[in-house]
Structure formats: structure tokens, C-alpha cells
Amino acid sequence: MATFKETGEILLASLSSNIVEDNNLEFPYYNYPSSNFQSKTEAECRAKFSVEKQHIPVVEGILQIPQFFVCDQGTVCEGTEGLCMLLKFTTVP
């Protein structure tokens, strides 16, 4: 497996050789299952989101998270899933 540095060098070489462009990368979101925080255990919620499972709907209400998010590329996700993604990316390991 390539290191992070090697991967960066390969990507840079690919970009400079016009093998790939930064605006044509495809991420087939439909190949991945939708995240459902209800299926997570209490321990998983605390580890992944730094929030107790029972508090996710409370945080969602306080922050007035919309029922659905529509992303720039047209994908749609539920508000709870969007909040969980935000919490996961902002969690300090």
C-alpha cells in the first residue's frame, strides 16, 4: 500500500499529465449504504460523534438542522445523517 506522501506524488503527477482533473473525479455515492445513527450503539455514537446517542435529536433541534440537505452535485441526505457526518469530521481522536 502506498504511503500518504507517495499517493500525493502520484496524484500530482496525474494532474500535471492531464490523466485526471480535479473537477472530473467521480464518487459513486450510490455504492455506499446510507448511514443510520439509530443502528449505532451508545459506545459507537460517543466514539464517532462525541455525543450521546439520545442527544443527537436534541442537537439536531437546537441547531435547527433541516429535514434534508441537497448537495451541490445533486445528492440528497437526511438532516440527521448530515449532522452525524459533521460531528464525525469535527470529532477529535
N, C-alpha and C positions, 0 to 999 in steps of 0.2 A: 504494500500500500504506500502511496506517495505521501510525503510529509506535506505540511501546510505550505512551506516555502516552495517545494517542488511544484505543487498544484498551482500556486500563484504564478510561478515562472512559465508553466505550460499554458495557463490562461492568457498571460501577457503575450507570449509568442503567438498563440492562436488569434488573438485580437489584432496584433500587428501584421499577421499574414492574411487577414480577412477570412480566416476559416470560420470564425464566429464573430458576431456583432453583439454589442451589449443590449441591443433592442430586439434581438430575434431569439432569445433564449425561451424555450417552452418548458413550462412546468405543468404537466398534466394533473391538475388538482383532482380530477375525477377518478384517478387511480388510487387515491388515498381515502380511507374511511373518514367520515366526519367525526370530530371529537365530541364526546358526550360526557360532561362532568358528572352526570348522575351515575355513570358506571364506575367512577373512580372511588377508591376507598378514602377514608378520612386521612390516612397517612399519605396517600398519593397527592391529595389536594394540598396538604400542608407542605409537602416536599416540592411539588411542581409550581404551586401558585402562591405560597406563603400566606394562605388564607384557609381558615377552617371551611370545610365543605358547606356547612349550614350558613356561612356568612356570604357566600358568593351571590345569592339572590339579593341580599341586603346591600352589598356593594353595588350591584347592578342597578338597584333602585336609587341609591344615593347619587350615583354618577349619571343617572338618567340615560342609561345605555338604551339605544333604540332596539326595537324587536329584531330588525335585520340590518346588516351592513351590505352595501353594494360596492365592491372594489372597482378600481379603475379599469381592470381588464374584463369586468362584467360578472365576476363570480359573486355569489350571494352567500352569506353565512349568518347564522342566528346571532343575536346580540350577546347571548351568554358565551357562545363559542369565541366571539371576538374579544370579549373581556378576558376569558381564560388565556387566549393567545397573548394578550397584552401583559397579563400577570405573569405568564411563564417567561416572557422575554425580559421582564424587569426584575425577576427574582435573582437575588444574589446567591451564588452557590455556597 
